[in-house]
Amino acid sequence: MFVMGSDHSYWIIAFFDNSNWEREFLLINQKSDNWSFRWFPKWHAEKWENGFQAAKREFWEEVGIKHVQAIWTETFDTDYVFHRLWMPEIHKTVTFWVGQVKNKDVKIQEEELNGYKWANYASAINLLSHKNYKDLLEKVAKYIDMEK
């Protein structure tokens, strides 16, 4: 009998409004050399954390930005199934919060990431490696415009 597992992770999609009033999004270059908001399978809540606390802690650990002003009115979920040869399929849900940062001083965790880039919407859409990330960015950009 085949049993599919499930997993839930959390992250922050960060944006910065620069001095030219152009919005930039933080993209991460994964060890797999894909551009994304982050490689999903790792960020889990500790027993004492809620989802947002986990997202904020992981964001700080991975990119070194501690102060994020989250927009609380909505979260964004993505769902997918991933496969590993040595384990059953895993149904993954990732919940994203949208957060504004006041500076772009990123200090990546090099053992986890290859690099990062701040990109405006058009550049980010071109850089993002997967359609689900592009769709997510489109929803998030519209959401930010409605909230601001």
PAROFI-438275 format. One record per residue: residue number from 1; residue in one letter; x, y, z of N, C-alpha, C in turn. Coordinates in steps of 0.2 Angstrom, whole numbers. Layout:
N
+-----+---+-------+-------+-------+-------+-------+-------+-------+-------+-------+
!   k ! r !   nxx !   nyy !   nzz !  caxx !  cayy !  cazz !   cxx !   cyy !   czz !
+-----+---+-------+-------+-------+-------+-------+-------+-------+-------+-------+
! NUM ! a !     X !     Y !     Z !     X !     Y !     Z !     X !     Y !     Z !
...
+-----+---+-------+-------+-------+-------+-------+-------+-------+-------+-------+
//
This chain:
148
+-----+---+-------+-------+-------+-------+-------+-------+-------+-------+-------+
!   k ! r !   nxx !   nyy !   nzz !  caxx !  cayy !  cazz !   cxx !   cyy !   czz !
+-----+---+-------+-------+-------+-------+-------+-------+-------+-------+-------+
!   1 ! m !     4 !    -6 !     0 !     0 !     0 !     0 !     4 !     6 !     0 !
!   2 ! f !     3 !    11 !    -4 !     7 !    17 !    -5 !     3 !    23 !    -1 !
!   3 ! v !     7 !    26 !     3 !     4 !    31 !     7 !     8 !    38 !     6 !
!   4 ! m !     4 !    43 !     4 !     7 !    49 !     3 !     8 !    53 !     9 !
!   5 ! g !    14 !    56 !    10 !    15 !    60 !    16 !    13 !    67 !    15 !
!   6 ! s !    13 !    71 !    20 !    11 !    79 !    19 !    16 !    83 !    23 !
!   7 ! d !    17 !    89 !    21 !    22 !    93 !    24 !    19 !   100 !    24 !
!   8 ! h !    21 !   105 !    28 !    19 !   112 !    28 !    25 !   116 !    30 !
!   9 ! s !    26 !   121 !    26 !    32 !   126 !    27 !    29 !   133 !    26 !
!  10 ! y !    34 !   137 !    28 !    32 !   144 !    29 !    37 !   149 !    26 !
!  11 ! w !    36 !   154 !    23 !    41 !   159 !    21 !    38 !   166 !    20 !
!  12 ! i !    42 !   171 !    19 !    40 !   178 !    18 !    42 !   180 !    11 !
!  13 ! i !    38 !   183 !     7 !    40 !   186 !     0 !    41 !   193 !     2 !
!  14 ! a !    47 !   195 !     2 !    49 !   202 !     4 !    50 !   206 !    -2 !
!  15 ! f !    48 !   212 !    -1 !    48 !   218 !    -6 !    51 !   224 !    -3 !
!  16 ! f !    54 !   228 !    -7 !    57 !   234 !    -5 !    55 !   240 !   -10 !
!  17 ! d !    53 !   245 !    -8 !    51 !   251 !   -12 !    57 !   256 !   -12 !
!  18 ! n !    60 !   256 !   -18 !    67 !   260 !   -18 !    65 !   268 !   -19 !
!  19 ! s !    70 !   272 !   -19 !    69 !   279 !   -19 !    66 !   281 !   -26 !
!  20 ! n !    66 !   277 !   -31 !    62 !   279 !   -37 !    55 !   276 !   -37 !
!  21 ! w !    53 !   274 !   -31 !    46 !   271 !   -31 !    45 !   265 !   -35 !
!  22 ! e !    51 !   262 !   -36 !    50 !   255 !   -40 !    50 !   250 !   -35 !
!  23 ! r !    46 !   245 !   -35 !    46 !   240 !   -31 !    50 !   234 !   -33 !
!  24 ! e !    54 !   232 !   -28 !    59 !   226 !   -30 !    57 !   220 !   -25 !
!  25 ! f !    58 !   214 !   -28 !    56 !   208 !   -24 !    63 !   204 !   -23 !
!  26 ! l !    64 !   201 !   -17 !    69 !   197 !   -16 !    69 !   190 !   -19 !
!  27 ! l !    73 !   189 !   -23 !    74 !   182 !   -26 !    80 !   178 !   -23 !
!  28 ! i !    79 !   172 !   -23 !    85 !   168 !   -20 !    87 !   163 !   -25 !
!  29 ! n !    93 !   162 !   -26 !    96 !   157 !   -31 !    98 !   151 !   -26 !
!  30 ! q !    94 !   146 !   -28 !    95 !   140 !   -24 !   101 !   136 !   -26 !
!  31 ! k !   103 !   131 !   -22 !   108 !   127 !   -23 !   107 !   123 !   -30 !
!  32 ! s !   101 !   122 !   -32 !    99 !   118 !   -38 !    99 !   123 !   -44 !
!  33 ! d !   101 !   129 !   -43 !   102 !   134 !   -48 !    95 !   137 !   -51 !
!  34 ! n !    90 !   136 !   -47 !    84 !   139 !   -49 !    83 !   145 !   -45 !
!  35 ! w !    80 !   150 !   -48 !    78 !   156 !   -45 !    71 !   156 !   -42 !
!  36 ! s !    70 !   157 !   -36 !    63 !   157 !   -33 !    62 !   162 !   -27 !
!  37 ! f !    57 !   161 !   -23 !    57 !   164 !   -17 !    60 !   161 !   -12 !
!  38 ! r !    61 !   154 !   -13 !    65 !   150 !    -8 !    64 !   143 !   -10 !
!  39 ! w !    68 !   138 !    -9 !    67 !   131 !   -10 !    63 !   129 !    -4 !
!  40 ! f !    57 !   126 !    -6 !    52 !   125 !    -1 !    53 !   119 !     4 !
!  41 ! p !    56 !   114 !     3 !    55 !   108 !     8 !    58 !   109 !    15 !
!  42 ! k !    61 !   115 !    17 !    65 !   115 !    23 !    61 !   119 !    29 !
!  43 ! w !    58 !   123 !    28 !    56 !   128 !    33 !    50 !   126 !    37 !
!  44 ! h !    51 !   123 !    43 !    46 !   121 !    47 !    45 !   125 !    53 !
!  45 ! a !    39 !   125 !    56 !    38 !   128 !    62 !    41 !   124 !    68 !
!  46 ! e !    45 !   127 !    73 !    47 !   123 !    79 !    40 !   122 !    83 !
!  47 ! k !    40 !   118 !    88 !    34 !   117 !    92 !    32 !   123 !    95 !
!  48 ! w !    36 !   128 !    97 !    33 !   134 !   100 !    31 !   139 !    95 !
!  49 ! e !    32 !   138 !    89 !    30 !   144 !    84 !    24 !   143 !    80 !
!  50 ! n !    21 !   148 !    79 !    15 !   148 !    74 !    18 !   149 !    67 !
!  51 ! g !    14 !   149 !    62 !    17 !   149 !    55 !    21 !   155 !    53 !
!  52 ! f !    18 !   161 !    56 !    22 !   167 !    54 !    28 !   168 !    58 !
!  53 ! q !    28 !   166 !    64 !    35 !   166 !    68 !    40 !   161 !    65 !
!  54 ! a !    38 !   156 !    62 !    42 !   151 !    58 !    45 !   155 !    52 !
!  55 ! a !    40 !   158 !    48 !    42 !   161 !    42 !    47 !   167 !    44 !
!  56 ! k !    46 !   171 !    49 !    51 !   176 !    50 !    57 !   174 !    53 !
!  57 ! r !    57 !   168 !    57 !    64 !   166 !    59 !    68 !   163 !    54 !
!  58 ! e !    65 !   159 !    49 !    68 !   156 !    44 !    71 !   161 !    39 !
!  59 ! f !    67 !   166 !    38 !    69 !   172 !    33 !    75 !   175 !    36 !
!  60 ! w !    75 !   177 !    43 !    81 !   180 !    46 !    87 !   175 !    46 !
!  61 ! e !    86 !   169 !    47 !    92 !   164 !    47 !    95 !   163 !    40 !
!  62 ! e !    90 !   163 !    35 !    93 !   162 !    28 !    95 !   168 !    24 !
!  63 ! v !    92 !   174 !    25 !    94 !   180 !    22 !    97 !   185 !    26 !
!  64 ! g !    96 !   184 !    33 !    99 !   189 !    37 !    95 !   196 !    38 !
!  65 ! i !    89 !   196 !    36 !    85 !   202 !    37 !    80 !   200 !    43 !
!  66 ! k !    81 !   204 !    48 !    77 !   203 !    54 !    70 !   206 !    54 !
!  67 ! h !    70 !   213 !    52 !    64 !   217 !    53 !    60 !   217 !    46 !
!  68 ! v !    55 !   214 !    47 !    50 !   213 !    41 !    43 !   216 !    43 !
!  69 ! q !    40 !   220 !    39 !    34 !   223 !    41 !    29 !   219 !    37 !
!  70 ! a !    26 !   214 !    40 !    21 !   209 !    36 !    14 !   213 !    35 !
!  71 ! i !    12 !   211 !    29 !     5 !   213 !    28 !     0 !   207 !    30 !
!  72 ! w !    -4 !   209 !    35 !    -7 !   203 !    38 !   -14 !   201 !    35 !
!  73 ! t !   -16 !   205 !    31 !   -23 !   203 !    29 !   -24 !   197 !    24 !
!  74 ! e !   -19 !   194 !    22 !   -19 !   188 !    17 !   -13 !   185 !    17 !
!  75 ! t !   -13 !   178 !    17 !    -7 !   174 !    15 !    -9 !   170 !     9 !
!  76 ! f !    -3 !   168 !     6 !    -4 !   164 !     0 !    -1 !   157 !     0 !
!  77 ! d !    -5 !   152 !    -2 !    -3 !   145 !    -1 !    -1 !   143 !    -8 !
!  78 ! t !     4 !   139 !    -9 !     5 !   135 !   -15 !     6 !   127 !   -13 !
!  79 ! d !     3 !   123 !   -17 !     3 !   116 !   -16 !     6 !   112 !   -21 !
!  80 ! y !    10 !   107 !   -20 !    13 !   103 !   -25 !    15 !    96 !   -22 !
!  81 ! v !    17 !    92 !   -26 !    19 !    85 !   -24 !    26 !    85 !   -26 !
!  82 ! f !    30 !    82 !   -22 !    37 !    81 !   -24 !    39 !    74 !   -22 !
!  83 ! h !    44 !    71 !   -26 !    46 !    64 !   -26 !    53 !    64 !   -24 !
!  84 ! r !    55 !    59 !   -20 !    61 !    57 !   -19 !    62 !    49 !   -20 !
!  85 ! l !    67 !    47 !   -22 !    67 !    39 !   -24 !    67 !    35 !   -17 !
!  86 ! w !    69 !    38 !   -12 !    70 !    34 !    -6 !    64 !    35 !    -1 !
!  87 ! m !    58 !    39 !    -3 !    53 !    40 !     1 !    46 !    40 !    -3 !
!  88 ! p !    41 !    40 !     0 !    34 !    41 !    -4 !    33 !    48 !    -6 !
!  89 ! e !    29 !    49 !   -10 !    27 !    56 !   -12 !    25 !    60 !    -6 !
!  90 ! i !    27 !    66 !    -7 !    25 !    71 !    -1 !    21 !    76 !    -4 !
!  91 ! h !    15 !    77 !    -1 !    11 !    83 !    -3 !    13 !    89 !     1 !
!  92 ! k !    15 !    94 !    -2 !    19 !   100 !     1 !    14 !   106 !     1 !
!  93 ! t !    13 !   109 !     6 !     9 !   116 !     6 !    14 !   121 !     9 !
!  94 ! v !    15 !   126 !     6 !    19 !   132 !     8 !    15 !   138 !     9 !
!  95 ! t !    15 !   141 !    15 !    11 !   147 !    16 !    16 !   153 !    16 !
!  96 ! f !    14 !   158 !    12 !    18 !   164 !    11 !    15 !   170 !    15 !
!  97 ! w !    19 !   174 !    18 !    16 !   181 !    20 !    20 !   185 !    16 !
!  98 ! v !    17 !   191 !    15 !    20 !   196 !    11 !    23 !   201 !    16 !
!  99 ! g !    29 !   203 !    15 !    32 !   208 !    20 !    37 !   213 !    16 !
! 100 ! q !    36 !   219 !    19 !    40 !   225 !    17 !    46 !   225 !    21 !
! 101 ! v !    52 !   226 !    18 !    58 !   228 !    21 !    61 !   235 !    20 !
! 102 ! k !    64 !   238 !    25 !    66 !   244 !    24 !    73 !   245 !    22 !
! 103 ! n !    77 !   240 !    21 !    84 !   240 !    18 !    85 !   233 !    15 !
! 104 ! k !    90 !   233 !    10 !    91 !   228 !     6 !    98 !   224 !     8 !
! 105 ! d !   100 !   225 !    14 !   106 !   222 !    17 !   105 !   214 !    18 !
! 106 ! v !   106 !   210 !    13 !   105 !   203 !    13 !   112 !   200 !    15 !
! 107 ! k !   112 !   195 !    20 !   118 !   191 !    21 !   115 !   183 !    21 !
! 108 ! i !   116 !   180 !    15 !   114 !   174 !    14 !   117 !   168 !    18 !
! 109 ! q !   114 !   163 !    19 !   117 !   157 !    23 !   120 !   153 !    17 !
! 110 ! e !   126 !   154 !    16 !   130 !   151 !    10 !   129 !   143 !     9 !
! 111 ! e !   129 !   140 !    15 !   128 !   133 !    14 !   121 !   131 !    12 !
! 112 ! e !   116 !   135 !    12 !   109 !   134 !     9 !   108 !   137 !     2 !
! 113 ! l !   111 !   143 !     1 !   109 !   147 !    -5 !   115 !   148 !    -9 !
! 114 ! n !   114 !   149 !   -16 !   120 !   151 !   -20 !   120 !   159 !   -21 !
! 115 ! g !   115 !   162 !   -20 !   115 !   170 !   -20 !   108 !   172 !   -20 !
! 116 ! y !   107 !   179 !   -21 !   101 !   182 !   -21 !   101 !   188 !   -26 !
! 117 ! k !    95 !   191 !   -27 !    95 !   197 !   -31 !    88 !   200 !   -30 !
! 118 ! w !    89 !   207 !   -29 !    83 !   211 !   -29 !    81 !   213 !   -36 !
! 119 ! a !    75 !   212 !   -38 !    72 !   212 !   -45 !    66 !   216 !   -45 !
! 120 ! n !    65 !   220 !   -50 !    58 !   223 !   -51 !    54 !   218 !   -54 !
! 121 ! y !    47 !   219 !   -54 !    42 !   214 !   -56 !    44 !   211 !   -63 !
! 122 ! a !    45 !   215 !   -68 !    47 !   212 !   -75 !    53 !   208 !   -74 !
! 123 ! s !    58 !   210 !   -71 !    64 !   206 !   -71 !    63 !   199 !   -67 !
! 124 ! a !    59 !   200 !   -61 !    58 !   194 !   -57 !    54 !   189 !   -61 !
! 125 ! i !    49 !   191 !   -65 !    45 !   186 !   -69 !    50 !   183 !   -74 !
! 126 ! n !    54 !   186 !   -77 !    59 !   183 !   -81 !    64 !   178 !   -78 !
! 127 ! l !    66 !   180 !   -72 !    71 !   176 !   -68 !    68 !   170 !   -65 !
! 128 ! l !    62 !   170 !   -63 !    59 !   165 !   -59 !    58 !   158 !   -63 !
! 129 ! s !    60 !   153 !   -60 !    61 !   147 !   -64 !    55 !   143 !   -65 !
! 130 ! h !    50 !   143 !   -61 !    44 !   139 !   -62 !    38 !   143 !   -62 !
! 131 ! k !    33 !   140 !   -66 !    27 !   144 !   -67 !    23 !   145 !   -61 !
! 132 ! n !    23 !   141 !   -56 !    20 !   142 !   -50 !    22 !   148 !   -46 !
! 133 ! y !    29 !   149 !   -47 !    32 !   155 !   -44 !    30 !   162 !   -47 !
! 134 ! k !    30 !   161 !   -54 !    27 !   167 !   -58 !    20 !   169 !   -56 !
! 135 ! d !    16 !   164 !   -56 !     9 !   165 !   -54 !     8 !   168 !   -47 !
! 136 ! l !    12 !   165 !   -43 !    12 !   168 !   -36 !    14 !   175 !   -36 !
! 137 ! l !    20 !   177 !   -39 !    22 !   184 !   -39 !    17 !   189 !   -42 !
! 138 ! e !    13 !   186 !   -47 !     8 !   190 !   -50 !     2 !   192 !   -45 !
! 139 ! k !     0 !   187 !   -41 !    -5 !   188 !   -36 !    -2 !   192 !   -31 !
! 140 ! v !     4 !   191 !   -29 !     7 !   196 !   -23 !     7 !   203 !   -25 !
! 141 ! a !    10 !   204 !   -31 !    11 !   211 !   -34 !     4 !   214 !   -34 !
! 142 ! k !    -1 !   211 !   -36 !    -8 !   214 !   -37 !   -11 !   215 !   -29 !
! 143 ! y !    -9 !   211 !   -25 !   -11 !   212 !   -18 !    -8 !   218 !   -15 !
! 144 ! i !    -1 !   218 !   -16 !     2 !   224 !   -13 !    -1 !   231 !   -15 !
! 145 ! d !    -2 !   231 !   -22 !    -5 !   237 !   -25 !   -12 !   239 !   -22 !
! 146 ! m !   -16 !   234 !   -20 !   -22 !   235 !   -17 !   -21 !   237 !   -10 !
! 147 ! e !   -16 !   235 !    -6 !   -15 !   236 !     1 !   -12 !   243 !     2 !
! 148 ! k !    -8 !   245 !    -3 !    -4 !   252 !    -2 !    -8 !   258 !    -4 !
+-----+---+-------+-------+-------+-------+-------+-------+-------+-------+-------+
//
